[in-house]
Amino acid sequence: MFGILEKMDKFSNALMTSEEKISFVQEIINNGMVWDMHQKYIAQASQYLSDGQCHYAFMENMVNPAQNEVVK
């Protein structure tokens, strides 16, 4: 499994498949680091969020308090 730096290198050098790119962008959205990164990452995240290919991190593991279960 690639670490974040290796993934950033692959992203920057256009060495990712579309699926890898979406997964990577979702990962950096989830951990919150995307908004502190270079504009190219922010722009790609914003595009994927607009297109519905990625979603905001708070939606990832929402818990239904009435049943204490994860809502998917």
N, CA, C and O atoms as a CHARMM CRD file, in Angstrom:
* protein
*
  288
    1    1 MET  N      0.84800  -1.18800   0.00000 PROA 1      0.00000
    2    1 MET  CA     0.00000   0.00000   0.00000 PROA 1      0.00000
    3    1 MET  C      0.88700   1.24400   0.00000 PROA 1      0.00000
    4    1 MET  O      1.88200   1.31700   0.72200 PROA 1      0.00000
    5    2 PHE  N      0.51500   2.19200  -0.80400 PROA 2      0.00000
    6    2 PHE  CA     1.28200   3.42600  -0.91100 PROA 2      0.00000
    7    2 PHE  C      0.94600   4.36400   0.23300 PROA 2      0.00000
    8    2 PHE  O     -0.20200   4.44500   0.67000 PROA 2      0.00000
    9    3 GLY  N      1.97500   5.08300   0.72100 PROA 3      0.00000
   10    3 GLY  CA     1.77600   6.12300   1.71500 PROA 3      0.00000
   11    3 GLY  C      1.31900   7.39700   1.02300 PROA 3      0.00000
   12    3 GLY  O      1.27700   7.46900  -0.20500 PROA 3      0.00000
   13    4 ILE  N      0.98200   8.38900   1.81300 PROA 4      0.00000
   14    4 ILE  CA     0.44000   9.63400   1.27500 PROA 4      0.00000
   15    4 ILE  C      1.42600  10.32600   0.34300 PROA 4      0.00000
   16    4 ILE  O      1.01400  10.87600  -0.67800 PROA 4      0.00000
   17    5 LEU  N      2.71600  10.31300   0.66800 PROA 5      0.00000
   18    5 LEU  CA     3.70400  10.97500  -0.19400 PROA 5      0.00000
   19    5 LEU  C      3.83000  10.28500  -1.54900 PROA 5      0.00000
   20    5 LEU  O      3.95600  10.94900  -2.57800 PROA 5      0.00000
   21    6 GLU  N      3.79800   8.97300  -1.54700 PROA 6      0.00000
   22    6 GLU  CA     3.84700   8.23100  -2.80900 PROA 6      0.00000
   23    6 GLU  C      2.60300   8.49600  -3.64500 PROA 6      0.00000
   24    6 GLU  O      2.67900   8.62000  -4.86800 PROA 6      0.00000
   25    7 LYS  N      1.46200   8.58100  -2.97900 PROA 7      0.00000
   26    7 LYS  CA     0.21700   8.87300  -3.70000 PROA 7      0.00000
   27    7 LYS  C      0.24200  10.28900  -4.27700 PROA 7      0.00000
   28    7 LYS  O     -0.22200  10.51600  -5.39400 PROA 7      0.00000
   29    8 MET  N      0.78200  11.23400  -3.51500 PROA 8      0.00000
   30    8 MET  CA     0.89400  12.60100  -4.01600 PROA 8      0.00000
   31    8 MET  C      1.79200  12.64400  -5.24900 PROA 8      0.00000
   32    8 MET  O      1.49400  13.34800  -6.21400 PROA 8      0.00000
   33    9 ASP  N      2.88400  11.89600  -5.21700 PROA 9      0.00000
   34    9 ASP  CA     3.79300  11.83700  -6.35600 PROA 9      0.00000
   35    9 ASP  C      3.08600  11.25400  -7.57900 PROA 9      0.00000
   36    9 ASP  O      3.18200  11.80100  -8.67800 PROA 9      0.00000
   37   10 LYS  N      2.38200  10.15000  -7.38300 PROA 10     0.00000
   38   10 LYS  CA     1.64400   9.54000  -8.49400 PROA 10     0.00000
   39   10 LYS  C      0.57800  10.49700  -9.03800 PROA 10     0.00000
   40   10 LYS  O      0.40600  10.60600 -10.25200 PROA 10     0.00000
   41   11 PHE  N     -0.13300  11.18400  -8.15100 PROA 11     0.00000
   42   11 PHE  CA    -1.15700  12.14400  -8.55900 PROA 11     0.00000
   43   11 PHE  C     -0.53300  13.26300  -9.38100 PROA 11     0.00000
   44   11 PHE  O     -1.02100  13.59800 -10.46000 PROA 11     0.00000
   45   12 SER  N      0.54300  13.83800  -8.86800 PROA 12     0.00000
   46   12 SER  CA     1.20900  14.97500  -9.51800 PROA 12     0.00000
   47   12 SER  C      1.78400  14.61300 -10.87700 PROA 12     0.00000
   48   12 SER  O      1.85500  15.45800 -11.77000 PROA 12     0.00000
   49   13 ASN  N      2.19100  13.36900 -11.03800 PROA 13     0.00000
   50   13 ASN  CA     2.79700  12.92700 -12.28800 PROA 13     0.00000
   51   13 ASN  C      1.82500  12.18100 -13.19800 PROA 13     0.00000
   52   13 ASN  O      2.23800  11.51000 -14.14400 PROA 13     0.00000
   53   14 ALA  N      0.53400  12.30300 -12.90500 PROA 14     0.00000
   54   14 ALA  CA    -0.52200  11.68600 -13.72300 PROA 14     0.00000
   55   14 ALA  C     -0.29600  10.19400 -13.92500 PROA 14     0.00000
   56   14 ALA  O     -0.44000   9.67900 -15.03400 PROA 14     0.00000
   57   15 LEU  N      0.06000   9.50200 -12.84300 PROA 15     0.00000
   58   15 LEU  CA     0.32100   8.06500 -12.90200 PROA 15     0.00000
   59   15 LEU  C     -0.76800   7.24300 -12.22300 PROA 15     0.00000
   60   15 LEU  O     -0.56500   6.06500 -11.93000 PROA 15     0.00000
   61   16 MET  N     -1.92000   7.85800 -11.97100 PROA 16     0.00000
   62   16 MET  CA    -3.02900   7.16700 -11.31400 PROA 16     0.00000
   63   16 MET  C     -4.14600   6.89700 -12.31500 PROA 16     0.00000
   64   16 MET  O     -4.39100   7.67700 -13.23600 PROA 16     0.00000
   65   17 THR  N     -4.81100   5.76900 -12.10100 PROA 17     0.00000
   66   17 THR  CA    -6.03700   5.52500 -12.85700 PROA 17     0.00000
   67   17 THR  C     -7.11600   6.45900 -12.30900 PROA 17     0.00000
   68   17 THR  O     -6.93100   7.06800 -11.25500 PROA 17     0.00000
   69   18 SER  N     -8.21200   6.57300 -13.00000 PROA 18     0.00000
   70   18 SER  CA    -9.31200   7.41400 -12.52400 PROA 18     0.00000
   71   18 SER  C     -9.80100   6.96100 -11.15600 PROA 18     0.00000
   72   18 SER  O    -10.08300   7.78800 -10.28900 PROA 18     0.00000
   73   19 GLU  N     -9.90100   5.65400 -10.96200 PROA 19     0.00000
   74   19 GLU  CA   -10.36200   5.11400  -9.68600 PROA 19     0.00000
   75   19 GLU  C     -9.37900   5.41900  -8.56500 PROA 19     0.00000
   76   19 GLU  O     -9.78900   5.77200  -7.45900 PROA 19     0.00000
   77   20 GLU  N     -8.08400   5.28600  -8.84000 PROA 20     0.00000
   78   20 GLU  CA    -7.05600   5.60500  -7.83600 PROA 20     0.00000
   79   20 GLU  C     -7.10100   7.08500  -7.46900 PROA 20     0.00000
   80   20 GLU  O     -6.95200   7.45100  -6.30300 PROA 20     0.00000
   81   21 LYS  N     -7.30500   7.92100  -8.46700 PROA 21     0.00000
   82   21 LYS  CA    -7.34900   9.36700  -8.24400 PROA 21     0.00000
   83   21 LYS  C     -8.53000   9.74400  -7.35100 PROA 21     0.00000
   84   21 LYS  O     -8.37800  10.53000  -6.41600 PROA 21     0.00000
   85   22 ILE  N     -9.69400   9.19000  -7.63500 PROA 22     0.00000
   86   22 ILE  CA   -10.88400   9.46000  -6.82600 PROA 22     0.00000
   87   22 ILE  C    -10.67200   8.95800  -5.40300 PROA 22     0.00000
   88   22 ILE  O    -11.00300   9.65500  -4.44400 PROA 22     0.00000
   89   23 SER  N    -10.12900   7.76600  -5.26100 PROA 23     0.00000
   90   23 SER  CA    -9.88400   7.18400  -3.94100 PROA 23     0.00000
   91   23 SER  C     -8.89000   8.03800  -3.15200 PROA 23     0.00000
   92   23 SER  O     -9.09400   8.29200  -1.96500 PROA 23     0.00000
   93   24 PHE  N     -7.82200   8.47800  -3.80600 PROA 24     0.00000
   94   24 PHE  CA    -6.82600   9.31900  -3.15200 PROA 24     0.00000
   95   24 PHE  C     -7.43300  10.65000  -2.71800 PROA 24     0.00000
   96   24 PHE  O     -7.22400  11.09300  -1.58900 PROA 24     0.00000
   97   25 VAL  N     -8.17600  11.27900  -3.60400 PROA 25     0.00000
   98   25 VAL  CA    -8.78900  12.56400  -3.26500 PROA 25     0.00000
   99   25 VAL  C     -9.77500  12.38500  -2.11600 PROA 25     0.00000
  100   25 VAL  O     -9.83200  13.23100  -1.22400 PROA 25     0.00000
  101   26 GLN  N    -10.55300  11.30100  -2.11800 PROA 26     0.00000
  102   26 GLN  CA   -11.46600  11.05400  -1.00700 PROA 26     0.00000
  103   26 GLN  C    -10.68800  10.86700   0.29200 PROA 26     0.00000
  104   26 GLN  O    -11.11800  11.34000   1.34400 PROA 26     0.00000
  105   27 GLU  N     -9.54900  10.18200   0.22900 PROA 27     0.00000
  106   27 GLU  CA    -8.71400   9.98200   1.41700 PROA 27     0.00000
  107   27 GLU  C     -8.24800  11.31300   2.00200 PROA 27     0.00000
  108   27 GLU  O     -8.30900  11.51400   3.21500 PROA 27     0.00000
  109   28 ILE  N     -7.78100  12.22700   1.14100 PROA 28     0.00000
  110   28 ILE  CA    -7.28500  13.50200   1.66000 PROA 28     0.00000
  111   28 ILE  C     -8.42200  14.44200   2.06700 PROA 28     0.00000
  112   28 ILE  O     -8.20900  15.37000   2.84600 PROA 28     0.00000
  113   29 ILE  N     -9.61300  14.20800   1.55000 PROA 29     0.00000
  114   29 ILE  CA   -10.79500  14.93100   2.05700 PROA 29     0.00000
  115   29 ILE  C    -11.11800  14.40000   3.44500 PROA 29     0.00000
  116   29 ILE  O    -11.34100  15.17500   4.37600 PROA 29     0.00000
  117   30 ASN  N    -11.14300  13.07700   3.58300 PROA 30     0.00000
  118   30 ASN  CA   -11.49400  12.44700   4.85900 PROA 30     0.00000
  119   30 ASN  C    -10.55700  12.86100   5.99300 PROA 30     0.00000
  120   30 ASN  O    -11.00400  13.10800   7.11400 PROA 30     0.00000
  121   31 ASN  N     -9.26000  12.93800   5.69900 PROA 31     0.00000
  122   31 ASN  CA    -8.33000  13.28100   6.77300 PROA 31     0.00000
  123   31 ASN  C     -8.15600  14.79100   6.93300 PROA 31     0.00000
  124   31 ASN  O     -7.42900  15.24300   7.81800 PROA 31     0.00000
  125   32 GLY  N     -8.81700  15.56500   6.08400 PROA 32     0.00000
  126   32 GLY  CA    -8.85300  17.01200   6.21700 PROA 32     0.00000
  127   32 GLY  C     -7.65200  17.75500   5.65900 PROA 32     0.00000
  128   32 GLY  O     -7.62300  18.98600   5.68600 PROA 32     0.00000
  129   33 MET  N     -6.66900  17.04000   5.15700 PROA 33     0.00000
  130   33 MET  CA    -5.45700  17.71800   4.70500 PROA 33     0.00000
  131   33 MET  C     -5.59600  18.39600   3.35500 PROA 33     0.00000
  132   33 MET  O     -4.79600  19.27300   3.02800 PROA 33     0.00000
  133   34 VAL  N     -6.58600  18.01700   2.56500 PROA 34     0.00000
  134   34 VAL  CA    -6.71400  18.57900   1.21500 PROA 34     0.00000
  135   34 VAL  C     -6.78100  20.10200   1.21700 PROA 34     0.00000
  136   34 VAL  O     -6.22600  20.74500   0.32500 PROA 34     0.00000
  137   35 TRP  N     -7.45000  20.68200   2.20200 PROA 35     0.00000
  138   35 TRP  CA    -7.67600  22.12800   2.20800 PROA 35     0.00000
  139   35 TRP  C     -6.41400  22.91600   2.54100 PROA 35     0.00000
  140   35 TRP  O     -6.39800  24.13900   2.40300 PROA 35     0.00000
  141   36 ASP  N     -5.35500  22.23300   2.97800 PROA 36     0.00000
  142   36 ASP  CA    -4.07000  22.87600   3.25100 PROA 36     0.00000
  143   36 ASP  C     -3.02600  22.54200   2.18600 PROA 36     0.00000
  144   36 ASP  O     -1.85200  22.88200   2.33200 PROA 36     0.00000
  145   37 MET  N     -3.45600  21.87900   1.12400 PROA 37     0.00000
  146   37 MET  CA    -2.52900  21.43100   0.09000 PROA 37     0.00000
  147   37 MET  C     -2.49200  22.41400  -1.07800 PROA 37     0.00000
  148   37 MET  O     -3.20100  23.42000  -1.08800 PROA 37     0.00000
  149   38 HSD  N     -1.65900  22.10200  -2.05000 PROA 38     0.00000
  150   38 HSD  CA    -1.52100  22.89900  -3.26600 PROA 38     0.00000
  151   38 HSD  C     -2.87900  23.02900  -3.96500 PROA 38     0.00000
  152   38 HSD  O     -3.73700  22.15300  -3.85100 PROA 38     0.00000
  153   39 GLN  N     -3.05000  24.11300  -4.67100 PROA 39     0.00000
  154   39 GLN  CA    -4.31900  24.40800  -5.34000 PROA 39     0.00000
  155   39 GLN  C     -4.79800  23.28600  -6.26500 PROA 39     0.00000
  156   39 GLN  O     -6.00500  23.10000  -6.41600 PROA 39     0.00000
  157   40 LYS  N     -3.88800  22.53900  -6.88400 PROA 40     0.00000
  158   40 LYS  CA    -4.32400  21.47200  -7.79800 PROA 40     0.00000
  159   40 LYS  C     -5.11100  20.38300  -7.05900 PROA 40     0.00000
  160   40 LYS  O     -6.03000  19.78900  -7.62200 PROA 40     0.00000
  161   41 TYR  N     -4.75100  20.12400  -5.80300 PROA 41     0.00000
  162   41 TYR  CA    -5.48000  19.13400  -5.00800 PROA 41     0.00000
  163   41 TYR  C     -6.84500  19.68200  -4.59600 PROA 41     0.00000
  164   41 TYR  O     -7.85300  18.97900  -4.65100 PROA 41     0.00000
  165   42 ILE  N     -6.85800  20.94100  -4.18400 PROA 42     0.00000
  166   42 ILE  CA    -8.11300  21.58700  -3.78900 PROA 42     0.00000
  167   42 ILE  C     -9.06500  21.64900  -4.97500 PROA 42     0.00000
  168   42 ILE  O    -10.25300  21.35800  -4.83800 PROA 42     0.00000
  169   43 ALA  N     -8.54700  22.02800  -6.13200 PROA 43     0.00000
  170   43 ALA  CA    -9.38200  22.12200  -7.33400 PROA 43     0.00000
  171   43 ALA  C     -9.95500  20.76100  -7.71100 PROA 43     0.00000
  172   43 ALA  O    -11.13000  20.66100  -8.06600 PROA 43     0.00000
  173   44 GLN  N     -9.13500  19.71000  -7.63700 PROA 44     0.00000
  174   44 GLN  CA    -9.62100  18.37600  -7.98500 PROA 44     0.00000
  175   44 GLN  C    -10.65500  17.90300  -6.97600 PROA 44     0.00000
  176   44 GLN  O    -11.66900  17.31700  -7.35400 PROA 44     0.00000
  177   45 ALA  N    -10.40600  18.15200  -5.69600 PROA 45     0.00000
  178   45 ALA  CA   -11.37800  17.77100  -4.66200 PROA 45     0.00000
  179   45 ALA  C    -12.69400  18.51500  -4.87700 PROA 45     0.00000
  180   45 ALA  O    -13.76800  17.91800  -4.79500 PROA 45     0.00000
  181   46 SER  N    -12.61300  19.79700  -5.14900 PROA 46     0.00000
  182   46 SER  CA   -13.82000  20.59300  -5.37400 PROA 46     0.00000
  183   46 SER  C    -14.60300  20.06600  -6.56400 PROA 46     0.00000
  184   46 SER  O    -15.83100  19.98800  -6.52100 PROA 46     0.00000
  185   47 GLN  N    -13.89100  19.70200  -7.63200 PROA 47     0.00000
  186   47 GLN  CA   -14.56100  19.15700  -8.82200 PROA 47     0.00000
  187   47 GLN  C    -15.24400  17.83000  -8.50600 PROA 47     0.00000
  188   47 GLN  O    -16.39900  17.62000  -8.87500 PROA 47     0.00000
  189   48 TYR  N    -14.52900  16.93400  -7.82400 PROA 48     0.00000
  190   48 TYR  CA   -15.11100  15.63700  -7.47300 PROA 48     0.00000
  191   48 TYR  C    -16.30400  15.79400  -6.52700 PROA 48     0.00000
  192   48 TYR  O    -17.28600  15.06100  -6.63900 PROA 48     0.00000
  193   49 LEU  N    -16.21900  16.73400  -5.61000 PROA 49     0.00000
  194   49 LEU  CA   -17.34000  16.98600  -4.70200 PROA 49     0.00000
  195   49 LEU  C    -18.54200  17.49900  -5.48400 PROA 49     0.00000
  196   49 LEU  O    -19.67100  17.07500  -5.23800 PROA 49     0.00000
  197   50 SER  N    -18.30700  18.40400  -6.42100 PROA 50     0.00000
  198   50 SER  CA   -19.39200  18.95100  -7.25100 PROA 50     0.00000
  199   50 SER  C    -20.02400  17.87600  -8.11900 PROA 50     0.00000
  200   50 SER  O    -21.23900  17.85000  -8.31400 PROA 50     0.00000
  201   51 ASP  N    -19.18000  16.98700  -8.63600 PROA 51     0.00000
  202   51 ASP  CA   -19.65500  15.91200  -9.51400 PROA 51     0.00000
  203   51 ASP  C    -20.28600  14.75200  -8.75600 PROA 51     0.00000
  204   51 ASP  O    -20.91500  13.88500  -9.36300 PROA 51     0.00000
  205   52 GLY  N    -20.12700  14.72700  -7.44100 PROA 52     0.00000
  206   52 GLY  CA   -20.66100  13.62300  -6.64700 PROA 52     0.00000
  207   52 GLY  C    -19.76300  12.39800  -6.63100 PROA 52     0.00000
  208   52 GLY  O    -20.16800  11.34000  -6.15100 PROA 52     0.00000
  209   53 GLN  N    -18.53700  12.53000  -7.15500 PROA 53     0.00000
  210   53 GLN  CA   -17.62000  11.39200  -7.15200 PROA 53     0.00000
  211   53 GLN  C    -16.93700  11.23400  -5.79200 PROA 53     0.00000
  212   53 GLN  O    -16.47800  10.14600  -5.44500 PROA 53     0.00000
  213   54 CYS  N    -16.87500  12.30900  -5.03700 PROA 54     0.00000
  214   54 CYS  CA   -16.37300  12.29300  -3.65800 PROA 54     0.00000
  215   54 CYS  C    -17.41700  12.98800  -2.79100 PROA 54     0.00000
  216   54 CYS  O    -18.30000  13.67700  -3.30000 PROA 54     0.00000
  217   55 HSD  N    -17.30900  12.80500  -1.49800 PROA 55     0.00000
  218   55 HSD  CA   -18.24300  13.45100  -0.58500 PROA 55     0.00000
  219   55 HSD  C    -17.47500  13.99200   0.62000 PROA 55     0.00000
  220   55 HSD  O    -16.35900  13.56700   0.91900 PROA 55     0.00000
  221   56 TYR  N    -18.10400  14.93100   1.29000 PROA 56     0.00000
  222   56 TYR  CA   -17.47500  15.53000   2.46300 PROA 56     0.00000
  223   56 TYR  C    -17.27500  14.47700   3.53900 PROA 56     0.00000
  224   56 TYR  O    -18.08800  13.56300   3.67900 PROA 56     0.00000
  225   57 ALA  N    -16.20000  14.60300   4.29200 PROA 57     0.00000
  226   57 ALA  CA   -15.80400  13.60200   5.29000 PROA 57     0.00000
  227   57 ALA  C    -16.87500  13.37300   6.33600 PROA 57     0.00000
  228   57 ALA  O    -17.05600  12.23900   6.78000 PROA 57     0.00000
  229   58 PHE  N    -17.59500  14.41300   6.74700 PROA 58     0.00000
  230   58 PHE  CA   -18.59000  14.22700   7.79300 PROA 58     0.00000
  231   58 PHE  C    -19.70400  13.28900   7.36400 PROA 58     0.00000
  232   58 PHE  O    -20.42100  12.76100   8.21500 PROA 58     0.00000
  233   59 MET  N    -19.86700  13.07000   6.07100 PROA 59     0.00000
  234   59 MET  CA   -20.89300  12.16000   5.57100 PROA 59     0.00000
  235   59 MET  C    -20.40900  10.71500   5.56500 PROA 59     0.00000
  236   59 MET  O    -21.20700   9.78600   5.44100 PROA 59     0.00000
  237   60 GLU  N    -19.10400  10.53000   5.69900 PROA 60     0.00000
  238   60 GLU  CA   -18.49600   9.20400   5.60000 PROA 60     0.00000
  239   60 GLU  C    -19.03100   8.22600   6.64300 PROA 60     0.00000
  240   60 GLU  O    -19.40200   7.10200   6.30400 PROA 60     0.00000
  241   61 ASN  N    -19.07200   8.63700   7.88900 PROA 61     0.00000
  242   61 ASN  CA   -19.46500   7.73100   8.95700 PROA 61     0.00000
  243   61 ASN  C    -20.47000   8.39000   9.90100 PROA 61     0.00000
  244   61 ASN  O    -20.25300   8.46200  11.11100 PROA 61     0.00000
  245   62 MET  N    -21.54700   8.85800   9.33700 PROA 62     0.00000
  246   62 MET  CA   -22.57500   9.47700  10.16500 PROA 62     0.00000
  247   62 MET  C    -23.23000   8.40000  11.02900 PROA 62     0.00000
  248   62 MET  O    -23.49400   7.29500  10.55500 PROA 62     0.00000
  249   63 VAL  N    -23.48600   8.71900  12.27200 PROA 63     0.00000
  250   63 VAL  CA   -24.10200   7.76100  13.18600 PROA 63     0.00000
  251   63 VAL  C    -25.51900   8.20000  13.48400 PROA 63     0.00000
  252   63 VAL  O    -25.76800   9.35700  13.82400 PROA 63     0.00000
  253   64 ASN  N    -26.44100   7.26800  13.35500 PROA 64     0.00000
  254   64 ASN  CA   -27.82200   7.50300  13.71900 PROA 64     0.00000
  255   64 ASN  C    -27.89400   7.38600  15.24900 PROA 64     0.00000
  256   64 ASN  O    -27.79100   6.28000  15.78000 PROA 64     0.00000
  257   65 PRO  N    -28.06900   8.50600  15.96600 PROA 65     0.00000
  258   65 PRO  CA   -28.02600   8.45300  17.44000 PROA 65     0.00000
  259   65 PRO  C    -29.13100   7.60400  18.04900 PROA 65     0.00000
  260   65 PRO  O    -28.97000   7.06700  19.14600 PROA 65     0.00000
  261   66 ALA  N    -30.24800   7.47800  17.34900 PROA 66     0.00000
  262   66 ALA  CA   -31.35700   6.68700  17.89300 PROA 66     0.00000
  263   66 ALA  C    -31.01200   5.20200  17.92300 PROA 66     0.00000
  264   66 ALA  O    -31.46300   4.46900  18.80300 PROA 66     0.00000
  265   67 GLN  N    -30.20600   4.76200  16.95200 PROA 67     0.00000
  266   67 GLN  CA   -29.89200   3.33800  16.88000 PROA 67     0.00000
  267   67 GLN  C    -28.40200   3.06300  17.05500 PROA 67     0.00000
  268   67 GLN  O    -27.97700   1.90800  17.05600 PROA 67     0.00000
  269   68 ASN  N    -27.60600   4.13200  17.20400 PROA 68     0.00000
  270   68 ASN  CA   -26.15500   4.01900  17.37400 PROA 68     0.00000
  271   68 ASN  C    -25.53000   3.13700  16.29700 PROA 68     0.00000
  272   68 ASN  O    -24.70000   2.27700  16.58800 PROA 68     0.00000
  273   69 GLU  N    -25.94200   3.36300  15.04600 PROA 69     0.00000
  274   69 GLU  CA   -25.36400   2.60400  13.94700 PROA 69     0.00000
  275   69 GLU  C    -24.94400   3.54400  12.84300 PROA 69     0.00000
  276   69 GLU  O    -25.49700   4.63400  12.69800 PROA 69     0.00000
  277   70 VAL  N    -23.96600   3.12300  12.06500 PROA 70     0.00000
  278   70 VAL  CA   -23.43000   3.94800  10.98400 PROA 70     0.00000
  279   70 VAL  C    -24.44200   3.98600   9.84900 PROA 70     0.00000
  280   70 VAL  O    -24.98400   2.95900   9.44100 PROA 70     0.00000
  281   71 VAL  N    -24.68000   5.18500   9.35400 PROA 71     0.00000
  282   71 VAL  CA   -25.58300   5.38100   8.21600 PROA 71     0.00000
  283   71 VAL  C    -24.72300   5.46800   6.97300 PROA 71     0.00000
  284   71 VAL  O    -23.80700   6.28800   6.90900 PROA 71     0.00000
  285   72 LYS  N    -24.99900   4.65000   6.00400 PROA 72     0.00000
  286   72 LYS  CA   -24.22500   4.63600   4.74300 PROA 72     0.00000
  287   72 LYS  C    -24.96700   5.37200   3.66900 PROA 72     0.00000
  288   72 LYS  O    -24.48300   5.47100   2.54100 PROA 72     0.00000
